Amino acid sequence: MDYLSEYPPPSKQNAVSFVTNSLFHEFTSYGVAKTDIDIIADVEYERLGESFFGSQAGWLFVTSKLFMNNVRNKLNERFSITNKKSETKNELVRTQSY
């Protein structure tokens, strides 16, 4: 893990694409287009900020899952989808550190 912490997380494009592709099959049955997922993932990435994603180790073990959950929750809210996955309101709140 120390080795991976020396490398940066994936680029914005790769992170957004990963989440979009991962969530597409989950939301396609609700009529959610891939472009809708992509837009929401892009907005969430910008909201959290690039520094949130940390290193490659952080991405692999923590932030990719948190980022995906945030996007999933936003999609559920946006398209009024209710299921067991949407009931977990574990959304991250990005705070500024001084």
C-alpha positions in Angstrom: 0.0 0.0 0.0 2.9 2.4 0.7 4.0 1.8 -2.9 0.7 2.8 -4.3 0.5 5.9 -2.2 3.3 7.3 -4.3 1.1 7.4 -7.4 -1.7 9.8 -8.2 -5.3 8.8 -8.4 -6.9 8.3 -11.8 -7.5 11.4 -13.9 -10.9 13.1 -13.7 -11.8 11.5 -17.1 -10.9 8.0 -15.9 -12.6 8.3 -12.5 -15.8 9.6 -14.1 -15.7 7.0 -16.8 -15.1 4.2 -14.2 -18.1 5.2 -12.1 -20.3 5.8 -15.2 -19.5 2.3 -16.6 -19.9 0.7 -13.2 -23.3 2.2 -12.5 -24.8 2.1 -16.0 -26.0 -1.5 -15.7 -27.6 -0.8 -12.3 -29.6 2.2 -13.6 -30.3 1.2 -17.2 -33.5 -0.6 -16.2 -34.8 2.7 -14.8 -34.3 4.4 -18.1 -31.3 6.4 -17.0 -29.0 7.1 -19.9 -25.2 6.7 -19.7 -24.8 10.4 -20.5 -27.0 11.3 -17.4 -24.7 9.2 -15.2 -21.6 10.8 -16.8 -22.9 14.3 -16.2 -23.8 13.6 -12.5 -20.4 11.9 -11.9 -18.6 14.9 -13.5 -20.5 17.4 -11.3 -19.8 15.3 -8.2 -16.1 15.1 -9.1 -15.9 18.9 -9.3 -17.9 19.3 -6.1 -15.5 17.0 -4.1 -12.4 18.5 -5.7 -9.3 16.8 -7.1 -7.5 16.8 -3.8 -10.3 14.6 -2.3 -9.1 11.6 -4.3 -5.6 11.5 -2.8 -3.3 8.8 -4.1 -3.8 5.6 -6.1 -4.0 3.7 -2.8 -6.7 6.0 -1.5 -8.6 5.6 -4.7 -8.4 1.8 -4.8 -9.3 1.3 -1.1 -11.5 4.3 -0.1 -12.4 7.1 -2.4 -13.6 5.2 -5.4 -16.3 3.5 -3.3 -17.3 6.8 -1.6 -17.4 8.6 -5.0 -19.5 5.9 -6.5 -21.9 6.0 -3.5 -22.3 9.8 -3.9 -23.1 9.4 -7.6 -25.5 6.6 -6.9 -27.3 8.7 -4.3 -27.5 11.7 -6.6 -28.9 9.5 -9.4 -31.5 8.1 -7.0 -32.5 11.6 -6.0 -32.5 13.0 -9.5 -34.6 10.2 -11.0 -36.7 9.5 -7.9 -35.5 5.9 -7.7 -36.2 4.2 -4.4 -34.6 0.9 -3.5 -32.6 -0.5 -0.7 -29.4 1.0 -2.1 -30.8 4.5 -2.2 -31.9 4.3 1.5 -28.3 4.6 2.6 -27.7 8.3 2.7 -23.9 8.1 3.2 -23.1 11.2 1.2 -19.8 12.8 1.7 -19.7 16.5 2.6 -16.6 18.2 1.3 -15.3 20.7 3.9 -12.5 23.1 3.4 -9.4 22.6 5.6 -7.5 25.6 6.7 
